[in-house]
Amino acid sequence: MLNKKSIDDIQVKGKRVLVRCDFNVPLQDGKITDEVRLVAALPTIQKLLAEGGRVILCSHLGKPKGPDPKFSLAPVAQRLSELLGQKVIFAADDTVVGPNARKAAEELKDGEAMLLENTRFRPEETKNGEAFSKDLASLADVFVDDAFGTAHRAHCSNVGVTQYVDTCAVGYLMQKEIDFLGNAVENPERPFVAILGGSKVSSKISVIRNLLDKVDTLIIGGGMAYTFMKAKGQEVGKSLLEADYLDYAAEMMQKAEEKGVRLLIPVDTVVAKEFANEAPSRVAEGDIQPDEMGLDIGPKTCRLFAEALADAKTVVWNGPMGVFEMPNFAAGTIAVAKTLAGLSAVTIIGGGDSAAAVNQLGFGEKMTHISTGGGASLEFLEGKELPGVAAADDK
């Protein structure tokens, strides 16, 4: 079990606390169009402010190649001020840690907050360069990482900085991710079922391999299922297929059998002749015609998966069952979400598209935990050590 120092274990009164948040929010004409990430960061920020910390927030936004006003965090500072009910001072420096930031940090009083400019305005951020890591550290007595979405990357603002600050803890969001994802994989209540979807087998290879050592049942849907179906000798028509991974898929099915793990793939498919919501579709059992492609799992498969989940005690789901962005091919993803919503199990949604699907379909409240990091949660499920988690102090 990962036992990291959290913000409940540290004293922050009168100290300058640098907090790495995930404020990578969508902006349109300078307005934030989805503030889920801002709201998710509030408990950690409020706790540090209430205890008299002098809070210095930092985050990246988008992928600017150096300073670019389009990617400024100014709108975030404004919205955070409203959400917190107190002013969040914005330090507008193209160098991130410049004269404005230093002055504001020096003048901060207990229980006040400020926000630095986009950390990616410094090109060395993503290279974990020493100079920028030291700049960030020079502002702070304590460092708190609450950005799980970037935990799988070693950058200045989540890993480099920890080398120059004595006390490094994780915030509530990070703590929750470690508790749920870490526990699910290392010490799940059984039966433990993993559901993997999404388009590519290649991006989930290590995840499948790692999970086959841990789960009781592995359910495979989405675009990646066609590679498994083909490996079983089925024709998949124009469906998404990674021919390079047919041997791998066969090997995984063999491995599941040897380990006594149930590995389920679709038994019927919703197919169409073109990749379009309005395309006429039908349900195919067995072979898919050469001019057709699979775009969702069929009704029998929905029932098969629901039965396999009925007695589960821990479920991890990563990746949709079909092209859920098209309403006519969202039924499989909706069916799985509905099934999970009705379980009395620990249900963990692994970020990315599955999180978007669950939230859009209105089942978010019914899940135990929805991860805030797609790539990071996948690497967690692969059993990898995440640099952003590893860099925090152990208890």
C-alpha positions in Angstrom: 0.0 0.0 0.0 1.3 3.4 -0.9 1.6 5.4 2.3 2.3 9.0 1.5 2.4 12.0 3.7 -0.9 13.9 3.2 -2.0 17.4 4.1 -3.5 16.0 7.3 0.0 15.1 8.4 1.6 18.5 8.1 1.5 21.9 9.8 1.1 24.8 7.4 0.3 27.9 9.6 2.5 30.8 8.6 4.2 28.7 5.9 4.3 29.3 2.2 2.7 26.2 0.6 3.2 25.6 -3.1 0.3 23.5 -4.4 0.5 21.8 -7.8 -3.1 21.6 -9.0 -4.7 20.3 -12.2 -6.3 23.5 -13.7 -6.0 22.2 -17.3 -9.5 23.3 -18.1 -11.2 23.9 -21.5 -11.3 27.6 -22.4 -13.5 29.2 -25.1 -13.0 33.0 -25.7 -11.3 33.3 -22.3 -14.2 31.6 -20.5 -13.9 28.2 -18.7 -16.4 25.8 -20.3 -16.0 23.0 -17.7 -14.9 23.6 -14.2 -14.9 20.1 -12.8 -11.2 20.3 -12.1 -11.4 23.6 -10.3 -14.2 22.3 -8.0 -12.2 19.1 -7.4 -9.2 21.1 -6.2 -11.2 23.2 -3.6 -11.1 20.8 -0.6 -7.3 20.8 -0.5 -7.1 24.6 -1.1 -9.7 25.3 1.5 -8.1 23.1 4.1 -4.7 24.8 3.6 -6.2 28.3 3.8 -8.3 27.5 6.9 -5.1 26.3 8.7 -3.3 29.5 8.0 -1.2 28.4 5.1 0.0 31.0 2.6 -1.1 29.2 -0.5 0.7 29.5 -3.8 -1.1 27.6 -6.6 0.4 26.4 -9.8 -0.7 24.4 -12.8 -0.2 23.9 -16.6 -2.9 24.7 -19.1 -2.8 23.2 -22.6 0.4 22.7 -24.5 1.9 26.2 -25.2 5.4 26.4 -26.7 6.5 29.2 -24.3 4.5 32.3 -23.2 1.2 32.6 -25.0 -1.7 34.8 -23.8 -4.3 32.2 -25.1 -3.0 29.8 -22.4 -2.9 32.3 -19.5 -4.3 31.1 -16.2 -5.8 34.5 -15.5 -9.4 33.3 -16.1 -8.7 30.5 -13.6 -7.6 32.9 -10.9 -10.8 34.9 -11.4 -13.1 31.9 -11.2 -11.2 30.4 -8.2 -11.7 33.7 -6.4 -15.5 33.3 -6.9 -15.5 29.7 -5.9 -13.4 30.3 -2.7 -15.2 33.5 -1.8 -11.9 35.3 -1.4 -9.4 36.9 -3.8 -6.8 34.7 -5.5 -4.0 37.1 -6.5 -2.8 36.4 -10.0 1.0 36.7 -10.6 1.3 37.5 -14.3 4.9 36.7 -15.2 5.9 35.1 -18.5 8.8 33.5 -16.7 6.2 32.1 -14.1 8.5 32.8 -11.2 9.3 36.5 -11.9 9.1 39.8 -10.0 5.3 39.7 -9.7 5.3 36.2 -8.3 8.2 36.9 -5.9 6.6 40.1 -4.6 3.1 38.5 -4.2 4.6 35.5 -2.4 6.6 37.7 0.0 3.5 39.8 0.8 1.1 36.8 1.3 -0.5 36.6 4.7 -1.8 33.6 6.5 -4.9 32.3 4.9 -4.3 34.1 1.6 -3.9 32.6 -1.9 -2.2 33.4 -5.2 -1.8 31.7 -8.5 1.3 31.5 -10.7 1.1 31.8 -14.5 1.0 28.6 -16.6 4.0 26.4 -15.7 4.4 25.4 -19.4 5.3 29.0 -20.3 8.8 27.7 -19.2 9.9 25.2 -21.9 12.0 23.3 -19.3 8.9 22.4 -17.3 8.3 19.2 -19.3 12.0 18.4 -19.3 12.2 18.6 -15.5 15.0 21.2 -15.8 16.9 22.1 -12.6 16.7 25.9 -12.9 12.9 26.1 -13.1 12.5 23.4 -10.3 14.7 25.6 -8.1 12.8 28.8 -9.0 9.5 27.1 -7.9 11.0 25.7 -4.8 12.4 29.1 -3.8 8.9 30.4 -3.2 7.9 27.7 -0.8 8.5 26.1 2.6 6.1 23.2 1.9 5.1 21.5 -1.4 1.7 19.7 -2.0 1.0 17.7 -5.1 -2.7 17.4 -5.9 -2.5 16.9 -9.7 -3.1 13.2 -10.4 -3.7 14.0 -14.1 0.1 14.7 -14.5 1.3 12.2 -11.9 2.7 9.9 -14.7 5.0 12.6 -16.0 8.2 13.8 -14.3 8.0 17.6 -14.7 9.5 20.5 -12.7 6.2 21.4 -11.0 5.4 18.0 -9.7 8.7 16.1 -9.4 11.8 18.4 -9.8 10.6 20.9 -7.2 10.4 18.1 -4.5 14.2 17.8 -4.5 14.5 21.4 -3.1 11.7 21.5 -0.6 12.0 19.8 2.7 8.3 18.8 3.2 6.4 17.3 0.3 2.9 15.9 0.8 -0.1 14.9 -1.4 -3.5 16.7 -1.4 -6.9 15.1 -1.0 -7.4 14.4 -4.7 -4.1 12.6 -5.0 -4.8 10.8 -1.7 -8.2 9.5 -3.0 -6.6 8.3 -6.3 -3.9 6.4 -4.4 -6.4 4.9 -2.0 -8.9 3.8 -4.6 -6.8 2.9 -7.6 -3.8 1.6 -5.5 -6.1 -0.4 -3.2 -8.2 -1.8 -6.1 -5.2 -3.2 -7.8 -3.2 -4.3 -4.7 -5.8 -5.5 -2.3 -9.3 -5.7 -3.9 -12.4 -7.1 -2.3 -13.3 -10.1 -4.5 -14.8 -10.9 -7.0 -12.6 -8.3 -8.8 -13.8 -7.5 -12.3 -12.0 -5.2 -14.8 -13.7 -3.8 -17.9 -11.4 -2.6 -20.7 -12.7 -0.8 -23.8 -11.5 2.0 -26.0 -10.0 1.7 -29.4 -6.6 0.1 -29.1 -5.2 -3.1 -27.7 -1.7 -1.6 -28.1 -2.3 1.1 -25.5 -3.6 -1.4 -23.0 -1.1 -4.3 -23.4 0.7 -3.8 -20.1 -2.7 -3.2 -18.3 -4.1 -6.5 -19.6 -1.0 -8.3 -18.6 -0.9 -6.8 -15.1 -4.6 -7.3 -14.5 -4.7 -10.9 -15.6 -2.6 -11.6 -12.5 -5.1 -9.8 -10.3 -8.7 -10.1 -11.5 -11.3 -12.8 -11.4 -12.9 -11.7 -14.6 -11.7 -9.5 -17.4 -14.3 -8.0 -19.8 -13.1 -6.6 -23.2 -15.3 -4.4 -25.3 -14.8 -1.3 -27.6 -12.6 -1.2 -30.6 -9.9 -3.4 -29.0 -12.4 -6.4 -28.9 -12.1 -7.0 -32.6 -8.5 -7.9 -32.4 -9.5 -10.6 -29.8 -12.4 -11.7 -31.9 -10.2 -12.1 -35.0 -7.6 -14.0 -32.9 -10.4 -16.5 -32.1 -11.0 -17.0 -35.8 -13.9 -14.7 -36.3 -14.2 -12.4 -39.3 -14.4 -8.7 -38.3 -15.0 -7.0 -41.7 -13.9 -3.3 -41.7 -13.8 -3.1 -37.9 -10.9 -1.6 -36.1 -8.2 -4.2 -36.1 -4.6 -4.2 -34.9 -3.2 -7.1 -37.0 0.2 -6.8 -35.2 -1.4 -7.8 -32.0 -3.3 -10.9 -33.0 -0.7 -13.2 -31.5 -0.7 -11.2 -28.3 -4.5 -11.4 -28.0 -4.3 -15.2 -28.5 -1.6 -15.4 -25.8 -3.7 -13.3 -23.3 -6.7 -15.6 -23.8 -4.5 -18.6 -23.3 -3.0 -17.0 -20.2 -6.4 -16.2 -18.8 -7.4 -19.8 -19.2 -4.3 -21.1 -17.4 -4.9 -18.7 -14.5 -8.6 -19.5 -14.2 -9.6 -15.9 -15.1 -12.8 -15.5 -17.1 -12.0 -13.4 -20.2 -15.1 -12.2 -21.9 -15.3 -10.7 -25.4 -18.5 -9.7 -27.3 -20.8 -12.4 -28.6 -22.8 -10.0 -30.8 -22.0 -6.6 -32.4 -23.9 -3.6 -33.7 -22.5 -3.1 -37.2 -22.8 -0.5 -40.0 -21.3 0.1 -43.4 -20.0 3.5 -42.5 -18.7 5.4 -39.5 -21.6 7.7 -39.0 -24.4 8.1 -36.5 -27.1 8.0 -39.1 -25.7 4.9 -40.9 -28.2 2.0 -41.0 -27.1 -0.6 -38.5 -27.9 -4.2 -37.6 -26.9 -6.7 -34.9 -24.4 -9.3 -36.1 -23.7 -12.6 -34.3 -20.5 -14.4 -35.3 -18.8 -13.2 -38.5 -19.0 -9.5 -39.6 -19.5 -9.0 -43.3 -16.5 -7.7 -45.3 -18.2 -4.3 -46.0 -19.3 -3.8 -42.4 -17.7 -2.5 -39.2 -18.5 -3.0 -35.6 -19.4 0.2 -33.7 -20.9 -1.1 -30.4 -21.5 -4.3 -28.4 -24.8 -6.0 -29.1 -27.7 -6.7 -26.7 -26.6 -10.3 -25.9 -23.2 -9.0 -25.0 -24.7 -6.4 -22.7 -26.6 -9.1 -20.9 -23.5 -11.4 -20.7 -21.4 -8.5 -19.2 -24.2 -7.6 -16.8 -24.4 -11.2 -15.5 -20.6 -11.3 -15.1 -20.8 -8.1 -13.0 -23.7 -9.2 -10.9 -21.8 -10.5 -7.9 -18.7 -8.3 -8.3 -17.3 -6.5 -5.2 -14.7 -4.4 -6.9 -14.9 -3.1 -10.5 -12.4 -1.0 -12.5 -13.6 0.3 -15.9 -11.4 2.0 -18.4 -12.6 2.7 -22.0 -16.1 2.8 -23.6 -17.8 -0.2 -25.2 -18.4 1.5 -28.6 -18.5 4.8 -30.4 -20.4 6.4 -27.5 -20.1 9.9 -28.9 -22.6 8.8 -31.6 -26.0 8.3 -29.8 -26.9 5.4 -32.0 -23.8 3.5 -30.9 -23.8 4.4 -27.2 -26.2 1.7 -26.0 -23.4 -0.7 -24.9 -21.6 2.0 -22.9 -24.9 3.1 -21.3 -25.7 -0.5 -20.4 -22.4 -1.0 -18.7 -22.8 2.3 -16.8 -26.3 1.4 -15.7 -25.2 -2.0 -14.5 -22.3 -0.5 -12.5 -24.7 2.2 -11.1 -26.9 -0.6 -9.6 -24.1 -2.6 -8.0 -23.3 -2.6 -4.3 -19.6 -2.8 -5.2 -16.6 -0.4 -5.2 -16.8 1.0 -8.7 -13.8 2.8 -10.0 -13.9 4.6 -13.4 -10.4 5.1 -14.8 -10.4 8.6 -16.2 -10.5 9.6 -19.9 -13.3 8.6 -22.1 -15.0 6.3 -19.6 -15.2 9.2 -17.1 -16.6 11.5 -19.7 -19.2 8.8 -20.7 -20.3 8.1 -17.1 -20.6 11.9 -16.4 -22.4 12.7 -19.7 -24.8 9.9 -19.2 -25.6 11.1 -15.7 -24.2 8.1 -13.7 -21.3 9.9 -12.1 -23.0 10.2 -8.6 -23.5 6.5 -8.5 -19.8 5.5 -8.9 -17.5 5.1 -5.9 -14.6 6.9 -7.6 -14.1 8.6 -10.9 -10.4 9.1 -11.6 -9.2 12.6 -12.7 -6.3 11.2 -14.8 -6.8 9.0 -17.9 -3.1 8.3 -18.7 -2.1 8.3 -15.0 -4.9 5.9 -14.0 -3.9 3.5 -16.9 -0.3 3.5 -15.7 -1.5 2.8 -12.1 -3.4 -0.2 -13.5 -0.3 -1.3 -15.3 1.4 -1.5 -11.9 3.9 1.2 -12.8 5.3 3.6 -10.2 4.1 7.1 -11.0 6.8 9.8 -10.7 4.4 12.4 -9.2 3.3 10.0 -6.5 6.7 8.6 -5.8 8.2 12.1 -5.3 5.9 12.8 -2.2 7.3 12.0 1.2 6.4 8.7 2.8 4.7 8.8 6.1 
